[in-house]
Amino acid sequence: MARTLALVLDPQFGTQLGPIAFHTAVWIVDTPVNRTAAQEAWRSADEWPHISVTMFRPLGDAATRKDWADLIEQITLQQPFETLDIIGGEIATSFRDALEDAGFVVFRAKGWRAKRAG
């Protein structure tokens, strides 16, 4: 399972979604701007069935390690992955801790990337 998944935390990502969704499964935070872009991606999936975009509720600044762990588990259950490209801002300590608990090594390249250790 050498699958990469994009996790978009940027609430204003919007129109940038299309090109990424064409190549990579995406989970994107649910905001009005991102929902519009996701709906467009879902329409494109009629012609390009490999497009996979899933929305999730914003966790917010007060998100706990458990909140992030629950999101990681939900993603893994629906779309197993080895590498997570994280788009949009800094990673909260609680998110980094949840990733590490799930067996990921977190590093910064262009954006953030978490890869399963081992």
Backbone torsions as a table, in degrees:
resi	resn	phi	psi	omega
1	MET	NA	88.6	179.5
2	ALA	-105.2	47.5	-174.9
3	ARG	-90.0	137.7	174.6
4	THR	-107.1	140.4	179.0
5	LEU	-129.6	141.4	176.4
6	ALA	-98.0	132.1	175.6
7	LEU	-115.0	111.3	-175.4
8	VAL	-99.5	116.0	178.4
9	LEU	-99.6	-10.4	-177.4
10	ASP	-72.2	115.7	-177.6
11	PRO	-70.1	-13.3	-179.5
12	GLN	-113.5	24.0	-175.3
13	PHE	-63.9	-43.4	172.1
14	GLY	42.1	-113.6	-171.5
15	THR	-65.3	-13.6	176.9
16	GLN	-74.1	-11.7	-176.1
17	LEU	-65.4	-43.7	-173.8
18	GLY	-49.0	-55.9	-178.2
19	PRO	-62.1	-35.8	179.2
20	ILE	-71.8	-43.7	-178.1
21	ALA	-64.1	-24.1	179.5
22	PHE	-68.5	-27.4	-175.0
23	HIS	-110.6	-21.8	-171.7
24	THR	-141.7	141.5	171.5
25	ALA	-62.5	141.4	-174.9
26	VAL	-130.8	135.8	165.2
27	TRP	-111.6	128.0	-173.9
28	ILE	-131.7	140.4	179.9
29	VAL	-63.5	137.4	-175.7
30	ASP	-81.8	107.3	172.9
31	THR	-135.9	163.9	-179.8
32	PRO	-56.2	-43.6	-179.2
33	VAL	-64.7	-45.0	-178.8
34	ASN	-71.2	-33.2	178.9
35	ARG	-64.0	-41.6	177.9
36	THR	-59.6	-45.1	179.4
37	ALA	-66.0	-39.1	178.9
38	ALA	-64.4	-40.2	178.4
39	GLN	-62.4	-38.4	176.2
40	GLU	-64.7	-42.3	178.3
41	ALA	-63.3	-40.4	179.4
42	TRP	-63.8	-38.3	175.8
43	ARG	-64.7	-39.7	178.1
44	SER	-64.5	-28.1	-178.8
45	ALA	-65.9	-17.8	174.3
46	ASP	-61.0	-40.1	179.7
47	GLU	-90.4	-31.6	-177.1
48	TRP	-122.0	82.5	-171.6
49	PRO	-64.3	-11.1	177.9
50	HIS	-76.8	-11.8	179.5
51	ILE	-69.2	127.1	-178.6
52	SER	-134.4	111.0	178.3
53	VAL	-126.8	127.0	178.2
54	THR	-124.3	136.9	178.4
55	MET	-100.6	149.0	174.9
56	PHE	-136.1	153.4	-177.8
57	ARG	-68.9	144.0	177.5
58	PRO	-60.9	135.6	179.2
59	LEU	-88.0	-27.4	176.5
60	GLY	81.1	171.9	-176.4
61	ASP	-67.6	-24.1	-177.5
62	ALA	-90.7	10.1	-178.2
63	ALA	-60.5	135.5	-179.3
64	THR	-92.6	170.7	175.7
65	ARG	-56.3	-41.0	179.1
66	LYS	-65.4	-40.0	177.1
67	ASP	-57.6	-47.0	179.9
68	TRP	-67.3	-40.2	179.0
69	ALA	-61.8	-40.5	178.1
70	ASP	-62.8	-40.7	178.1
71	LEU	-65.2	-45.8	178.9
72	ILE	-59.0	-43.2	179.8
73	GLU	-63.9	-43.2	179.3
74	GLN	-60.6	-45.1	178.6
75	ILE	-62.1	-47.9	-177.2
76	THR	-60.9	-37.7	179.2
77	LEU	-66.2	-34.9	-177.5
78	GLN	-90.3	-35.1	-176.6
79	GLN	-145.2	85.3	179.7
80	PRO	-54.1	142.6	-177.3
81	PHE	-150.7	158.2	175.6
82	GLU	-107.9	-31.1	-176.9
83	THR	-125.6	135.8	-179.4
84	LEU	-120.7	114.0	173.6
85	ASP	-90.2	118.2	-174.7
86	ILE	-103.1	121.0	-174.1
87	ILE	-115.2	125.7	172.5
88	GLY	111.8	88.1	169.4
89	GLY	85.3	-168.6	-178.5
90	GLU	-84.8	152.8	177.1
91	ILE	-91.0	123.9	176.9
92	ALA	-65.3	151.8	178.7
93	THR	-56.4	-39.9	-179.7
94	SER	-63.7	-34.6	178.5
95	PHE	-71.9	-45.8	178.3
96	ARG	-58.6	-44.5	179.4
97	ASP	-61.7	-42.3	179.3
98	ALA	-64.4	-39.4	176.8
99	LEU	-62.9	-45.4	179.8
100	GLU	-63.9	-39.6	176.6
101	ASP	-60.3	-33.1	-178.9
102	ALA	-84.0	3.7	175.7
103	GLY	93.3	19.1	179.9
104	PHE	-99.6	148.5	169.1
105	VAL	-104.1	128.6	-175.7
106	VAL	-104.3	132.3	173.8
107	PHE	-145.8	162.4	-178.0
108	ARG	-107.3	125.8	173.8
109	ALA	-121.3	-109.9	171.2
110	LYS	-98.6	100.4	-167.8
111	GLY	86.7	-149.9	178.8
112	TRP	-119.7	145.6	177.0
113	ARG	-136.9	135.4	174.4
114	ALA	-121.2	128.9	-178.4
115	LYS	-126.7	138.7	179.3
116	ARG	-61.1	133.1	178.7
117	ALA	-72.5	152.9	174.0
118	GLY	103.6	NA	NA
